[in-house]
Amino acid sequence: MTSTDRPTSRRDDSDRADGADRGADRPHPREMFIRLLFDTVRQDPFPSGTQLDLIEESIPAHMVPEYVELLIDKSREGCFPSTDVLRRIQRMSAGPGPASRC
């Protein structure tokens, strides 16, 4: 497909840059980013620590339970769960409290 074959979309008021009238059906960009990473982690038998770090640096509070569940599912996939993933589960499920250790 060449650039001349691509359909063009007309920008209307619902696509305004300020987000006005954007509608509740379109997720926040940060949530879209987290969901992209969730999908990658879900498919990868050995998730990247860097990707998990990106999730943890960006994740909104309402998505933490889903993330913990994803990590628990990852830990159940093999005979020997990753210590890194187990620590992430522990840290993310602890809620507010003492500062996390590296």
SERO-4910 file (N, C-alpha, C, O; in steps of 0.05 Angstrom, whole numbers):
BEGIN
 pado doro    nc1    nc2    nc3   cac1   cac2   cac3    cc1    cc2    cc3    oc1    oc2    oc3
  Met    A     17    -23      0      0      0      0     18     25      0     35     28     17
  Thr    A     13     42    -18     28     67    -20     13     89     -5    -10     85      3
  Ser    A     27    111     -1     14    132     14    -10    143     -1    -28    154     12
  Thr    A    -11    141    -27    -35    150    -42    -58    131    -40    -81    138    -44
  Asp    A    -52    105    -33    -73     85    -30    -86     85     -2   -108     74      2
  Arg    A    -72     97     17    -82     97     45   -107    114     47   -108    136     36
  Pro    A   -126    104     62   -150    121     66   -143    145     84   -126    143    102
  Thr    A   -155    167     77   -150    191     93   -173    194    113   -196    186    107
  Ser    A   -166    204    136   -187    208    156   -190    238    160   -171    253    161
  Arg    A   -215    246    161   -221    274    166   -221    279    195   -235    265    210
  Arg    A   -206    299    204   -205    305    232   -230    322    239   -234    343    227
  Asp    A   -245    313    258   -269    328    267   -265    336    296   -244    332    308
  Asp    A   -286    348    308   -285    358    335   -279    336    355   -268    342    376
  Ser    A   -285    311    349   -280    289    369   -251    282    371   -242    268    389
  Asp    A   -235    291    351   -206    286    351   -189    310    360   -165    311    355
  Arg    A   -202    330    372   -187    354    379   -165    347    398   -167    330    415
  Ala    A   -143    362    395   -119    357    411   -123    362    440   -110    350    457
  Asp    A   -142    379    448   -146    386    476   -162    364    490   -165    366    515
  Gly    A   -172    344    476   -186    322    488   -216    328    493   -230    311    503
  Ala    A   -225    352    487   -253    359    491   -270    341    473   -263    336    450
  Asp    A   -292    332    484   -311    315    470   -298    289    459   -307    278    440
  Arg    A   -277    281    473   -263    257    464   -279    232    469   -277    212    454
  Gly    A   -295    232    490   -312    210    496   -299    191    515   -274    189    517
  Ala    A   -315    176    529   -305    158    550   -296    132    538   -284    115    552
  Asp    A   -302    127    512   -295    101    501   -265     98    493   -256     76    488
  Arg    A   -251    120    492   -223    119    484   -206    120    510   -208    139    525
  Pro    A   -189     99    515   -173     99    539   -151    121    539   -143    131    518
  His    A   -142    127    562   -120    147    566    -95    135    553    -91    111    554
  Pro    A    -79    151    540    -54    141    527    -36    125    546    -24    105    537
  Arg    A    -35    133    571    -18    117    590    -29     89    593    -14     70    594
  Glu    A    -56     87    595    -68     61    598    -64     44    572    -60     20    574
  Met    A    -65     57    549    -60     43    524    -31     32    524    -26      9    515
  Phe    A    -12     48    533     16     39    535     19     15    554     32     -4    547
  Ile    A      6     17    577      8     -5    597     -5    -30    585      6    -52    588
  Arg    A    -27    -28    572    -40    -51    559    -23    -64    538    -22    -89    535
  Leu    A     -9    -48    523     10    -58    503     32    -75    517     38    -97    508
  Leu    A     42    -64    539     63    -79    553     51   -104    567     64   -125    567
  Phe    A     27   -102    577     13   -126    589     12   -148    568     18   -171    574
  Asp    A      4   -141    543      2   -162    522     28   -174    516     30   -199    512
  Thr    A     49   -158    516     76   -168    510     85   -187    533     96   -209    527
  Val    A     81   -179    557     89   -195    580     73   -221    581     84   -243    587
  Arg    A     47   -219    575     30   -243    575     40   -264    555     38   -288    560
  Gln    A     50   -255    532     58   -274    511     87   -284    515     94   -305    504
  Asp    A    103   -270    530    131   -277    533    135   -297    556    127   -290    579
  Pro    A    147   -320    551    151   -339    574    171   -328    595    169   -336    618
  Phe    A    189   -310    586    208   -298    605    206   -268    601    222   -257    585
  Pro    A    188   -254    614    184   -225    609    209   -209    615    225   -215    633
  Ser    A    213   -189    600    235   -171    602    233   -154    628    212   -142    633
  Gly    A    254   -154    643    255   -137    667    251   -108    660    239    -93    676
  Thr    A    262   -100    638    259    -72    629    230    -65    624    220    -44    632
  Gln    A    215    -83    611    187    -78    606    171    -78    632    153    -61    635
  Leu    A    178    -96    650    164    -96    676    170    -70    691    153    -59    704
  Asp    A    195    -60    689    202    -35    702    185    -12    690    175      6    704
  Leu    A    182    -12    663    166      9    650    137      8    660    125     29    664
  Ile    A    126    -16    662     99    -18    673     97     -6    700     80     10    706
  Glu    A    115    -14    718    115     -5    746    120     25    749    110     37    768
  Glu    A    134     37    731    139     66    731    115     81    722    112    105    729
  Ser    A     97     69    706     76     83    693     48     75    702     28     89    696
  Ile    A     45     53    715     19     41    720      1     58    738     10     67    759
  Pro    A    -24     63    730    -42     77    748    -52     57    769    -53     33    765
  Ala    A    -60     68    792    -68     51    815    -90     31    808    -90      9    818
  His    A   -109     39    792   -131     21    786   -123     -3    769   -139    -22    768
  Met    A   -100     -3    757    -91    -25    741    -72    -44    756    -65    -65    746
  Val    A    -64    -37    781    -45    -53    796    -56    -81    801    -41   -100    798
  Pro    A    -82    -85    809    -91   -112    814    -89   -130    789    -83   -154    790
  Glu    A    -95   -119    765    -93   -133    740    -63   -141    735    -58   -163    725
  Tyr    A    -45   -123    741    -17   -128    737     -7   -150    756      8   -168    747
  Val    A    -15   -149    781     -7   -170    800    -18   -197    791     -4   -217    793
  Glu    A    -43   -197    782    -54   -222    771    -38   -233    748    -34   -257    746
  Leu    A    -30   -215    730    -13   -223    707     13   -235    716     22   -256    706
  Leu    A     26   -223    736     51   -234    747     47   -260    761     63   -278    758
  Ile    A     25   -263    775     19   -289    788     15   -311    767     25   -333    770
  Asp    A      0   -304    746     -3   -324    724     23   -331    712     28   -355    705
  Lys    A     41   -312    708     68   -317    697     83   -336    716     97   -354    707
  Ser    A     80   -332    742     95   -349    761     85   -377    762    100   -396    768
  Arg    A     60   -381    754     48   -408    754     55   -424    729     51   -448    728
  Glu    A     66   -411    709     71   -424    683     93   -444    684     93   -464    670
  Gly    A    113   -440    701    136   -458    702    139   -472    729    125   -465    748
  Cys    A    157   -490    730    162   -504    755    177   -487    775    174   -490    799
  Phe    A    194   -469    765    210   -452    782    205   -423    776    217   -411    757
  Pro    A    187   -410    791    180   -382    785    205   -364    789    222   -369    806
  Ser    A    206   -343    773    227   -324    774    227   -309    801    206   -299    810
  Thr    A    249   -308    814    252   -293    839    245   -264    834    232   -251    851
  Asp    A    254   -253    812    248   -225    805    218   -221    803    208   -201    814
  Val    A    204   -239    790    175   -236    787    161   -239    815    143   -224    821
  Leu    A    170   -257    831    159   -261    858    163   -235    875    145   -227    889
  Arg    A    186   -223    873    191   -198    887    173   -175    878    164   -159    893
  Arg    A    169   -175    852    151   -154    840    123   -159    851    109   -139    857
  Ile    A    114   -183    852     87   -189    863     85   -179    891     66   -166    899
  Gln    A    106   -186    907    106   -178    935    105   -148    938     90   -137    953
  Arg    A    122   -134    922    124   -105    924     98    -91    915     88    -73    927
  Met    A     86   -101    893     63    -88    881     37    -95    897     18    -79    897
  Ser    A     37   -117    911     13   -124    926     14   -114    955     -6   -116    969
  Ala    A     37   -103    963     40    -93    990     24    -67    995     17    -61   1018
  Gly    A     20    -52    975      6    -26    978     25     -6    990     50    -10    991
  Pro    A     15     16   1000     32     37   1012     46     26   1036     35     10   1051
  Gly    A     70     34   1040     86     25   1063    114     33   1060    120     54   1048
  Pro    A    132     17   1071    161     25   1070    170     26   1041    159     13   1023
  Ala    A    191     41   1037    202     44   1010    212     17   1001    222      0   1016
  Ser    A    209     12    975    218    -14    964    248    -16    963    263      4    960
  Arg    A    257    -41    965    286    -46    964    293    -55    936    277    -67    922
  Cys    A    318    -50    928    327    -59    901    336    -87    902    345    -98    882
***
